Structure formats: structure tokens, C-alpha cells
Amino acid sequence: MLASTLPHVSNTNHHAEFKLSITKALADQLSAALKKLTPAPLTAEVIDVLPKGPGVYQLYLDGQPVYVGKASKSLPTRLRKHYRKLSGRPITGEVSFVCLYLEEDLEASAPEKMLLGKYEGKYERADGEPAQKLPWNNNGFGNNDPGRRRDTSEVAANHFDALYPVNLDLTIDWLTAGVRPVGKVLTELKDNLPYNLRFEQPKNSTRARHDYKLNVEVPSHPMTVRAALQLVVGALPEGWQGTALPGYLILYYENTSYNSAQCWWRRSGSEVIETPGPALFAPATDIVEEPDEDDEGSRDNGNEEIET
């Protein structure tokens, strides 16, 4: 028989399984394409000349990669949102970026995951560099306002907001001067601050509907965000509290101590008292990046337009 005439085969090098990894190939190509680009400063001037379109991008802090993201509709819109957020934080280094526009039939979220997988060691890195977690992809940098129910929760010590809390001493020169209703001033602050200001909604509060019609005199000279909040609280009756949490500001009729707060303001007689917050943080943990909408002009602020 044929089998008896064949020599004995002592090794198996003559056969193997072939696994085609389209994902790894795309990750390699995306990574290589990004490396060919020269990072540009993340500024309004640079972002404004970018064409619209979906794509992926990478942020750098002092030349080191810190974040990979995607825009399913418009790269400039997404990058502008990051620029606005970072302009209100104590970032001491230079933030720059590179971006790749994608073909219409390639969903932006898939390349983003491929690039993250490349950095985190899911796919072997052709450049021989060790796997690494991009810090801002794992600390809540891209997340939105968590909502009223989370205000009292302690922020994780490694959260972006704990590392880079909102800058209360940021100077603003755009607040309209003159005697104006508190509600109008709140709306202008909310629309223009580089971080969220959430406040009690008039549709849910008779007190807010009444008190937001009270007038406040806004000076014509520039002021800090801290001074602006003190001005608003001082124009409202006693019982209102403005609070600076690590990542945003809130204003409610309450007397509440927030563990992770930077500070809060309450009126006492004719004075506004600023009380330092405990600035307590929860243990560091992995923070899940939330999916984000990048529609033009979208902001998650939890407020409505105030009629005064």
C-alpha cells in the first residue's frame, strides 16, 4: 500500500494555520500614517482652517501622545470642543494634534479602537515600542457633565477633572456690562465659559423663576470667573449656593458640602462668603470613556433658556 512506502515524517514544519488580521493591518497603517504627520498647535486659528469630515486624531502634551479620539461627522467640531475645554484648565505644557480624514465607508469609531489597541499592546507594534496606556483615554477627559445625581460623588483621584480642575481665576472680558437680570447673566456665562455651568431650572422651581428676575450690576472691566460667581450669588437672596466642583460649576438653592469641591459661595447678609472645599477624592480607578456626539454646536449643559 502507498502508506507503507512513504518515509516517516518527524516534524510538522510543512503545514501551519494562516490567520488574516485585517484589523492589525489597518492599525499598522493608521499608526504609520499618523507618524508621518507633524503635530500642529491645538489653537482656534489652526482648527478653523481644517475641512469638515469624519476622521481620527491624536493629541500630544509636550510632544508625548496623551489621547486618541474620533469624529464621526466633523474633525474641526470635535477638536474645537477639546480646545475649549483645555482653555479653562491649568495645562502648563503645549497641546498639539494630528488628524486623519477617513473614507466615507470606514466608520470612525473602528479606527479609533484600532489605534488604542495598537498603543495598549492588543496588536504587536511594528516600531518595537512598548505598549502604553494613553493617559487621557483612561481618565475621563472626553466625558460630559455627569448630571445632578453625581454632584455629591467623590471624583476619582486620577480623573482628568481632579488632575486639571476648572480654572476659577480665568479672566473673562466678554460679560455684558450694565444692570441686568440674574437669569440673563447666568445664560451668558453658561454659553461662553470653557466649562459647564449648571443651575436650577426655572421650569422646575418657582423660586428660580422669581429670583432669576432680580437685577445684578455687571461692571465694565474684566473679571475672573470666581468674581463673576460671587457677583451672581450676591445678587440672589440668602440660601443660594454656587459651587466649584473639579470639572464644572453649579448653582442651586441649597446648603450642601461637596467632598470633591474646590470651594463654594453663599451669601451672608450683604457679604458673599467663599468657603474652601474639602477637595477629597476617591481612589484611582479605570474610567470608561463615554461615547460622544460631535454635532456642530452641541454642548451638554443640562440647562434651558431663561425667560426674564
N, C-alpha and C positions, 0 to 999 in steps of 0.2 A: 504493500500500500504506500501511497505518497507520504503519509506522515512518518513511516519508518525510515524513509530515505533522507529526510531533512535533518540537518545538524541541530544540536541542542542550542537554543538561544539563551545566553546567560544574563543579558541586560535588556532594558526596555527603552533605550535611548532612541529607538526608531519610531516611537509614537508619543504624542502628547496632546493635551487639550488646548485649543486656542480660544481665548476669551477676548472678544472685541469690546473695548471700553470706549464708546463714543463720548461718554461723559468726561473721562480722563483726557481724551484728545482735545476736546473743546476747552477744558480747564487749562491745559498746557498752552493752547493758542491764545486764550484770553489773557493769561498771565504774561505771556511773551509780548503780546500787543500793548499791554499797559506799560510794560517795562521800557518800551521804545519811546514812550511819551515823556515830555519834560513837564514836571508839575508847575502849575501856574498859581499865583496867589488867589485865595478864595476871597475875592472882593466883588463889590457890586459892579464895578466897571468891567471886569473880566466876564462875569456871569451874563451881563446884559447883551453881550455880542455873540453869545452862543446860540446856535439854531435850536429850535424846538425839536423834540423827538425822543423816543424811548432809548434807554441805554443803562449802562452800569458805570460806576465811578469809584474812585478811591481817594480818601482823604489822608493827608500827611500832617503830622505835627513836628516841626523842625526836621523835616526830611524823613521821618520814620512813619511807616504806614500805621494808621490807627482805626480805619473804618472802611468797609466796602459796602456800597449800597446800590440800589437800583431805582430807576424811574420808569414806570410802565407807560407814562404819557409824555412827560417833558423833563429833560435833564435840567434846564435852567430853573424851572419851578422848584424842583427838589433841592438843588444846590443853593438857591436863594433862601429857602427855608432854613438850611443849616447855617448859612451866613448870618441870617437874622438872629438865630438862637445864640450863636457863638459871640455875637457882638455885645450881648448882655451878660457874658460870663468872664471871670478873671483868667482868661487864657493868656499866658505870658509868651508863648512861642508863636512862630509863624505857621498858620494853617494854609495848606495848598492842596491842589487836587489835579487829577487827570480823569478823563472820561472817554468811554467808547460808545458810539451810537450803534444800535443793533438793527439788523434786518427786521422787517415787519413780522415775519413768520417765526421769529425767535423770541419767546416770552422772556421779559427782562428778569423775572424772579429766578429763573433757572440758572442763567449765567452768574447771578449774584451768589447763589448757593454753591456753584462750582468754584468760584474764586475763594469763598470762605473755606470750602473743603480743601482747596489747594494749600491755603495758609495753615490750616489746622491739622494737616497730615492725613487727610482722608485719601488723597492721591499722592503718589510719590512725586517729590519735587525734582524736576529735571535740573534745577540750578544747584542742587545739593544743599540748599539752606535748610536749617532745622525747622520743624513745624512750630508755629506760634499762634496764639490767640490774639486777634486784633482787639485791643482793649475797649474801644468804643462800641464794638459789635456785641459786647458781653456785659455792658454796664448801664443799659437803658438810655443811651444817647439819643436814639431815634424815636423814643416813645413819647406819647402825647400826655396831656393832663389826665391823671388817673381818676379824677372825679371826686365829688364831695365826700363820699363814703371812705375814701382812702386818706383824707387830710390828716387824721389823727394817727395813722400808721407811722411807725418809725422807718425812715429811709435806710436802706442798706448802706453800710459804710463804704462799699466800693461802687455805689451808684454814681452816675455822672453828676447828678444834682448835688450829692454830698461832696464830691471832689471839686466841682466847679459851681458853687451856689450862685444864684442870681445876684448881680451887682446892684446894690441899693444906692451906691454913690455915683451911678451913671448920670451924667449931666444931660438934661433934656432942654432944648430951646425951641420946641415946636408947640408947646401947650398954649392954646389961645388965651390971651390975657383979657382981663375985664371981670365984671361981676356976672357970674353965670350959674345956672342950676347945677347942683352936685351931680345929677344924673348925666348931664352933658359932659362934664369933666371926666367922669368915670368912663364914659363911652370913648372919649378921645384917648385917654390913657390906654384903655384896652386895645384899641385899634392900632396904636403906634408903638407900644412897648415891645422890646425884643423877647419878652417872655409873657406868659399868660397872667392876666388879672381876672379872677373870677369873683363875682359878687352876688349878693342876694337879689333874686329876680323879682321885679315889681309885680309880675303876674301872679306870683305865689305869696306876696307879702303886702298887706295893707300898709304896714309901717314903711316899707321901702318905697311904695308908691308916693307916700306923703313926704318922707324925708328927702328923697332924691330931688324934690322940687325946691328945697331950700337953696339959698344962694351962697356962693363962695367967691371971694375976690382973688383972682389969679394974677400974680404980679407979672410985669412985662419982662423981667430979667430971667435968664436961665436958672434952673434949679435942679437939684438931684431928685431921683425917684423917691428917695427917703423923705425929702421935704414935701414932695407932691402928695404922698400918702398922709403925712402929718396934716397937711392943709385940708384934705378931704375929711379926715376924721374929726378935725377941729370944727368943721362946719356942720357936722351932724350932731344930734343930741347924744347925751351920755348913754352908754350901752352898746354903741357900735365899736367893733374891733377890727382893725386892719392887721393882717399877719403876713410876715415874710417867711414862707416855707422855703426849703432849699431850692426848689425848682420853679416856684411861681408865687404870686401874691393872691390873697383872698380878703374879702371884706364882708362880714356878717354881723348881725345883731347877736352878740354872744359874749361870754366871759370864759374863754377856754385857753388852757395851757397846752400847747402842742409840743411834744417831746423833741421833734426834729427842727423846730422853728429857729430861724436866726433871731427874730425879735417880733414883738407886736406893739401896736399903738392903741391906747384907749384915752378917751377924754375924761379929765377930772376937773370939774369946774370950768375955768377958762383956759386950762392948760391941756396939752396933749402929752401924755407920758409914754416914752418908749421904754419897754421892758425887754432886756436881753432874753432870748430863748435858751432852753437847756442845751440845744444842739446835740441831742442824743441820737445815736444811730444804731440800727440793728446789725448783727454780724454780717460780714461779707457773704455773698451767695451768688450763684449764677442767675443772671437776669435775662429773661426771654425778650428778644426783640419783637415788638408788635408790628403786624402788617400796617402799612401807612398809605393813605390816599395822597396822591400828589397832584390833585386838580389845581388849576390856577386859582390862587386867592383863597384856598381853603385854610382855615385855622380852627383848631379845636379849642373853643374858649368857654363853652357852657353858658353863654350869656345871650340875652336878647337885646334888641334895640330899645332904648328907654325913651318913652314919650314924656316930655316935660312941658 
